[in-house]
Amino acid sequence: MQATVREARTTGFTLLELILAIVLLMLLSGAIVFSFSSLQKRTQLDEGVQRLITVVRYAKAHAATAGRPMQFQLVQGTNEQNETGIRVLWEPNPKEQPGELSDLRDTLPMVEAVNDLVKCQLPDPPQPNAEQIEDTILKRFVLHADGSADPGKLIVTSRDGEDQRRFLFEIIGITGELKKRELNTNEFTNLLEVAP
């Protein structure tokens, strides 16, 4: 009878073994979640820059298709914190309402996604005594129907404070080509110090 009791004990796991296995699984899953969240934060800036490029390319294509210029604007106050963001505007009815601009509806979800992911700023912020275009518009880039654009640069940073990387987003005037590149700390400092 003692032999059968011993066999029953060796076929299962002890309570200590089960607790140890559960603790190890919890530690591993915690490490995976922590690694994934830091990886996800790092991709926020990359995704925001790609979406910004997509918005501008879409607006350029719409300008060519509609035969009318589009305005890509850097504006102040796009959210509750009064931070800068982008807008894409056009003149839907130039004959009946000339100069009347409105948001390009097709781009609204894309613009909202960009503004949620990244912050945009000018490399050469307006001087305190400089005349602003309007109260909320910091910079206006016109995307023309022939594919050209007003030249300009934006510095794009993540809304996540932990990601310290910065990208320079540039629109080349004559060709309307879009360029992006990551800035190191020295380049970023130099861009902000250089006056236009």
N, C-alpha and C positions, 0 to 999 in steps of 0.2 A: 504494500500500500504506500510506502514512502517513495518508491520509485515513480509512481504515477503523479504524485504531488510535485516532484522535482521537474518532471517533463512539462507539466503545465506552466511552471514558472519560467522556463527557458524559451518558450515559444512566443512570448509577448514582450512588449517594451515596458520598462519601469517608468514610474511617474517622473523621476529625475531625467531620464532620457527624453521623454516627451517635452518637458519644460525646456530643456536645453535646445532641442530642435526648434521649438517655437521661438525662443529668444534669438537664435541664429537667423531664422527666417525674417523676423522683424528687423533685425539690424541690417540685413542685406536689402530688404525692401526700402528701408529708410535711406540707405546710401544711394540707391537707384533714384529715388524721388528727388533727393538733394542734387544729384548730378544732373538730372533732367531739367530741374527748374533753373539751374545756373546756365545750362546750355540754351534753354528757351529764352532767357533774358538777353543773351548775347545775340540771338537771331533777330530780335525785335528791330534793331537798327538796320540790319541787312534787308529785312523784309520791307521796312519803311522806305528805304532808299529805292528799292526796286519798284515799289508801288508809286513813288513819286515820278520815276522815269516813265512808268506806264501811263500815268495821268497826263503828263506833258506830251507823250507820243500820241495818245488818243486825241488830245486837243489839237495837235498839229494836223493829224489826219482829218479831223472834223473841219478845221479851217480850210484845208485843201478841197474837201468835198463840198462844203457849203459856199466856198468862194468868198468867205468873210474872215476877217482876223478874229482871233480869240485872245483874251487877256488872261494871263497867268499872274496872279497877284499874291504877294506876301502881305498878310493883314494881321493887325493886332486885335486880340480879343475873340479868338475862335472858340474859347471854352470858358468855364466859370473862373478859372485862374487868370484870365485876361492874357493868355500866352499867344505867341505868334503861330500862324498856320497859313495854309494856302487856300486859294479859291480859283476857279476857272469860270470866266464870264465871257459872254458873247452878246452880239446885237441881233436879237431874233427877227426884228422887223425894221430894217433900216429905212424903208420908204415912208412908213406911217409914223414911226417913232424913232427918228434918228438920234443917236447918242444914248438911247435907253438901253442899258446893259442889264442882263440878268444871268443868274447861275446857269451853267450848262448842265441841264438835269441829268444827262447820262453819266456825268462824272461825279455827282453828289456822293454816292456810296464809296467810290474810290477815294475822293478827297477826304471824307470823314475817316476812312481807315488810315490814310496817311497822317492826318492830324492827330489821331489817337496813338500812333506808333512813334512819331518823331517830332522834334522841334526844328524849325528852320529859322535862321537868322542871317542877316547881311554880314559879309566880311568887313564892310565899311559902314558901321551904323551911322544913321543921320546925326549930324552935329546938332547941339541944342538950339542954335539960332537958325538952322537950316529950315527951309520951307518944306513942309510935308505935303504930299499930293492931296490927301484928305486926312481926317482924323485917324481913321483906322488903317488906311493903306500905307504900307511902308515902302513897297517897291512894286512896280508894274512891268511885266514883260509882255510884249505883243508878239503873238505867233501869227505870222502872215500867211495868206493863202498860197503864196508861191514857195513855201517851205522855209523861208528865212525867218529870223526872229530878232527881237532886241537882245543884244548880248547881256549876260548877267551871271552872277555867281551867288550861290547860297551855301551856307554852312549848315549841315544837317547833323543833329545829335539825337540820341535816344531819349525818350521821356523817362526811361528807367535810369535813376541816378547812379547805379553801379557800373553801367557801361560807359566808360570814359572816351570811347573812340569817337572820331568826328570824320565826316565825309565832306568833300568839296563837290558840289553839284554845279555844273557850268553849262550854260547855253551859249553856243558859238553863233554869232550874229548872222553872217551871210549864208551859211549852210544850214543853220538851225540844228546843228548836231548837238547831242547831249553827251556830256562826259561826267564821270564820277571817279573819284579816287579818295583813298583814305589819307587823312592828314596826320602827321606825327605832331607832337606837342610844339616843337619849334616852328613848324610851318603854320600851325594854328595861331600862335602868338604873333608871328610876323604878319600874317594876314590882317589881324585885328589892329596892329600898330601902324600899318601903312595907310596913309591918308590918300584919298583919290585925287 
